[in-house]
Amino acid sequence: MVVGHSLIKRVLFATDFSACAHHAEEYVASLSTVYGATVEVLHVLELYPGIYPAVQDHRETDERLADAVHRLQRKTISVTGHQMTGIPSVQICQAAMQHDTDLIVLGTHGRTGLAHILLGSTAERVLTIAPCPVLTVRESEGSEKRRTGAPITFEHIVVPIDFSDCSMDALEYGIQMAKDAGASLTLLHILEPVSYGDDLTLGHTPDQGRVDLQIDSELRAYVTTIQAAGVSVRYMIRGGVPADSILEWVRSSACDLIVMGTHGRRGMSRILNGSVAEAVLRRASCPVFAVRTPKFASGRQRMMQMETEPMRRPT
């Protein structure tokens, strides 16, 4: 069923023809069907500055791109495809800007440890510069078995909330996607340790209890507003390091999708502070819908119309 609004009108599907990209293709088909979105399939032939391009026969990649377009054409309303040459993350984001894309979808290998340090991740680079939300899909253990042709459906969506502007933007997407999919929604707040003891153990400030009560009250108000929009929703508060706690909760809760905000830090800020969203997408057992730059339709009224400004955790 195509919904009557335009949350996602144009999807850019970036593929390297890997197993995780093929898995991501299923999500492209499902989302484009739900939202009536057009799809642009993009393959980037890697070429970095200073590297002399070898003469290549592109017939194989041309055929793979045509196959991907053909598969999606059987399931979606409008699909086109093309190839570009250059740095994948840069070309993907440039194409997204040129096509006024509402969502970039791509697979991620989920590299960790030394492999991640040496090779990095196109998905993570895209996340820091994308002009719109990014959906990353990892190749999961059961994804090969589940390829039966049945469309992907979302039943349980989790939105990590830290009361920042980007997490509130993510909440807007999470609410609407849950409503469109008939999915349940969980708001997840992680209480980070705010001090360290002399022995480097994690601690709390004297007025931590008061802050916790404020958080609980704010989340209750969010739930009331979201329920009024017809979405089944609950909230959970957990403690610990944000990325680890989010991943632990997701693994134990059968989530289909994580919708979360990201500050999209780059350079020294990224090195010093890291990115919770990047850490989550690298290790999550389900797809991650990351929102750094929202693409809401002009004139769209936000669903969360709170009477007061969202409470912000003291830093």
C-alpha positions in Angstrom: 0.0 0.0 0.0 1.4 3.4 -0.9 1.0 6.0 1.9 -0.6 9.3 1.2 2.3 11.5 2.2 5.8 12.1 0.9 8.2 11.2 3.6 10.4 9.4 1.1 10.0 10.3 -2.6 13.4 9.5 -4.1 15.7 6.7 -3.0 19.4 6.4 -4.0 20.6 2.8 -3.8 24.4 2.6 -3.8 25.6 -0.9 -4.6 28.9 -2.7 -4.9 27.1 -5.9 -5.9 28.3 -7.6 -2.7 26.1 -9.9 -0.6 25.3 -7.1 1.9 24.3 -4.8 -1.0 22.0 -7.5 -2.4 20.4 -7.7 1.0 20.0 -3.9 1.1 18.2 -4.2 -2.2 15.3 -5.9 -0.5 14.9 -2.9 1.8 15.0 -0.6 -1.2 12.2 -2.5 -2.9 10.1 -2.5 0.3 10.5 1.2 1.1 9.9 2.3 -2.5 6.7 0.2 -2.6 5.4 1.6 0.7 6.2 5.2 -0.2 5.7 5.1 -4.0 9.3 6.3 -4.3 11.5 6.4 -7.4 14.8 4.6 -7.2 18.2 5.5 -8.6 20.7 2.6 -8.6 24.3 3.8 -8.4 27.5 1.8 -8.8 30.8 3.7 -8.2 34.0 2.5 -9.9 36.6 3.3 -7.3 39.3 5.7 -8.4 41.3 7.8 -5.9 43.3 11.0 -6.7 46.9 10.3 -7.8 46.2 6.7 -8.8 46.5 6.1 -12.5 43.4 4.4 -13.8 43.9 1.0 -15.3 42.1 0.1 -18.5 39.1 -1.9 -17.4 36.4 -3.9 -19.1 33.2 -2.6 -17.6 31.0 -5.1 -19.2 30.7 -7.2 -16.1 29.7 -4.3 -13.9 27.3 -3.0 -16.6 25.6 -6.4 -16.6 25.4 -6.5 -12.8 23.9 -3.0 -12.7 21.4 -3.9 -15.3 20.4 -7.0 -13.3 19.9 -4.9 -10.2 17.8 -2.4 -12.1 15.7 -5.2 -13.6 15.1 -6.9 -10.3 13.9 -3.6 -8.8 11.7 -2.7 -11.8 9.6 -5.8 -11.1 8.8 -4.4 -7.6 8.9 -0.6 -7.8 7.3 2.2 -9.9 10.4 3.8 -11.4 14.0 2.6 -11.5 17.0 4.0 -13.3 20.7 3.1 -12.9 24.1 4.5 -13.8 27.8 4.2 -13.0 30.2 6.9 -11.8 34.0 6.9 -11.2 35.8 8.3 -8.2 35.7 8.1 -4.4 32.6 6.1 -3.6 31.4 8.1 -0.6 32.0 11.4 -2.4 30.2 10.3 -5.6 27.3 8.8 -3.6 26.7 12.1 -1.8 27.1 14.2 -4.9 24.6 12.0 -6.7 22.2 12.4 -3.7 22.4 16.2 -4.0 22.0 16.2 -7.7 18.9 14.0 -7.6 17.4 15.7 -4.5 17.4 12.3 -2.8 15.3 11.7 0.4 17.1 8.6 1.4 20.4 6.8 0.6 20.5 3.0 1.0 23.6 1.0 1.0 25.0 -2.2 2.4 27.8 -2.3 5.0 30.2 -5.1 5.7 30.3 -4.1 9.3 34.1 -4.4 9.6 35.6 -4.0 13.1 39.0 -4.1 14.7 42.1 -3.9 12.4 40.0 -4.5 9.2 38.0 -1.4 10.0 41.1 0.7 10.8 42.8 -0.3 7.6 39.9 -0.3 5.2 37.4 2.0 6.8 33.8 2.0 5.7 32.1 3.7 2.8 28.9 3.7 4.8 30.5 5.6 7.7 32.0 8.1 5.3 28.7 8.7 3.6 27.1 9.1 7.0 29.3 12.1 7.8 28.6 14.1 4.7 25.2 12.8 3.4 22.6 15.5 2.5 19.8 13.3 3.6 19.2 10.3 5.9 21.1 7.1 5.3 19.9 3.5 5.7 22.7 1.0 6.2 22.1 -2.8 5.9 24.5 -5.4 7.1 24.6 -9.0 5.7 23.1 -11.0 8.5 23.5 -14.7 9.2 19.9 -15.5 8.2 19.6 -13.1 5.2 20.5 -15.8 2.6 17.9 -18.1 4.0 15.2 -15.5 4.1 15.4 -14.5 0.4 12.1 -16.0 -0.6 10.8 -13.0 -2.5 8.6 -11.9 0.4 8.8 -8.2 1.0 10.6 -6.8 4.0 8.3 -5.6 6.8 9.0 -3.6 10.0 7.3 -4.8 13.2 9.5 -3.2 15.9 11.4 0.1 15.5 13.7 1.5 18.2 14.7 5.2 18.4 17.5 6.0 20.8 16.8 9.4 22.4 19.4 11.7 24.0 17.2 14.9 23.6 19.6 16.4 21.1 18.3 18.1 17.9 19.5 15.2 15.7 17.8 12.6 17.9 14.5 14.6 17.8 14.8 14.7 14.0 15.3 10.9 14.1 12.2 10.6 16.3 10.1 12.3 13.7 11.2 9.7 11.1 10.7 6.9 13.6 7.1 7.9 14.4 6.1 8.3 10.8 7.7 5.0 9.7 6.2 3.1 12.6 2.8 4.6 11.7 3.2 3.7 8.0 4.4 0.2 8.7 2.0 -0.6 11.5 5.0 -1.2 13.7 5.5 -0.8 17.4 7.9 1.9 18.6 10.4 2.0 21.5 12.1 5.1 22.7 15.4 4.1 24.3 17.3 6.5 26.5 20.8 5.6 27.8 21.9 7.1 31.1 25.6 7.7 30.5 27.9 7.8 33.5 28.6 11.5 34.2 31.6 11.2 36.5 34.5 8.9 37.3 35.8 7.9 40.7 39.4 8.2 41.8 39.8 4.5 40.9 38.3 5.2 37.4 35.1 3.5 38.2 31.9 5.0 36.8 30.0 7.3 39.1 27.1 9.7 39.3 26.6 13.3 40.4 24.7 14.1 43.6 21.6 15.3 41.7 21.5 12.4 39.3 18.3 11.2 40.7 16.6 14.5 39.9 17.9 14.4 36.4 16.6 10.8 36.0 13.1 11.9 37.1 13.2 14.7 34.5 14.1 12.2 31.8 11.4 9.8 32.8 8.8 12.7 32.8 9.9 13.9 29.4 9.7 10.4 27.9 6.3 9.9 29.4 5.1 13.1 27.7 6.6 11.9 24.3 4.7 8.6 24.7 1.4 10.3 25.3 1.8 12.5 22.2 2.9 9.6 20.0 0.0 7.4 21.2 -2.4 10.1 20.2 -1.0 9.7 16.6 -2.1 6.1 16.6 1.3 4.5 17.2 1.9 1.7 19.7 4.9 3.1 21.7 6.8 2.5 25.0 9.9 3.9 26.5 12.9 2.3 28.1 15.7 3.8 30.2 19.0 1.9 30.5 22.5 2.7 31.8 25.9 2.4 30.4 28.1 3.3 27.4 25.6 4.5 24.7 26.6 2.3 21.7 27.1 -0.8 23.8 23.9 -0.4 25.7 21.9 0.3 22.5 23.3 -2.8 20.8 22.7 -5.0 23.8 19.1 -3.9 24.1 18.5 -4.3 20.4 19.9 -7.9 20.4 17.6 -8.9 23.2 14.5 -7.2 21.8 14.0 -8.5 18.3 14.1 -5.1 16.6 13.7 -4.7 12.9 15.1 -1.2 12.5 17.1 1.4 14.5 16.3 5.0 13.7 18.8 7.3 15.3 20.3 10.8 14.9 24.0 11.5 14.3 26.0 14.6 14.6 28.1 13.6 11.6 31.3 14.6 13.3 34.4 14.9 11.1 38.1 15.5 11.5 39.5 15.9 15.0 36.1 16.1 16.7 35.3 12.6 15.3 38.6 11.2 16.5 38.2 12.6 20.0 34.4 12.0 20.4 33.7 9.2 18.0 30.2 8.6 16.8 27.5 6.5 18.5 25.7 6.1 15.3 28.8 4.8 13.5 29.6 2.3 16.3 26.0 1.1 16.2 25.8 0.6 12.4 29.1 -1.2 12.4 27.8 -3.9 14.9 24.0 -3.8 14.7 22.1 -7.0 14.0 19.4 -5.0 12.1 19.5 -2.1 9.6 20.2 1.4 10.9 18.4 4.5 9.6 20.7 7.4 10.5 19.6 11.0 10.4 22.2 13.8 10.2 20.4 16.0 7.7 16.6 15.5 7.7 14.7 15.9 4.4 11.2 16.7 5.5 8.8 18.1 2.9 8.4 21.8 2.8 5.6 23.0 5.1 5.4 19.6 6.9 4.3 20.0 10.5 6.4 18.1 13.1 4.5 15.4 14.9 6.1 16.2 18.2 4.6 19.5 19.1 5.6 19.7 22.8 4.6 22.6 24.9 8.1 23.0 26.3 11.6 22.6 24.7 13.0 19.0 25.0 15.0 18.6 28.2 18.7 18.5 27.5 21.1 16.4 29.6 23.7 18.6 31.4 27.2 18.2 30.0 
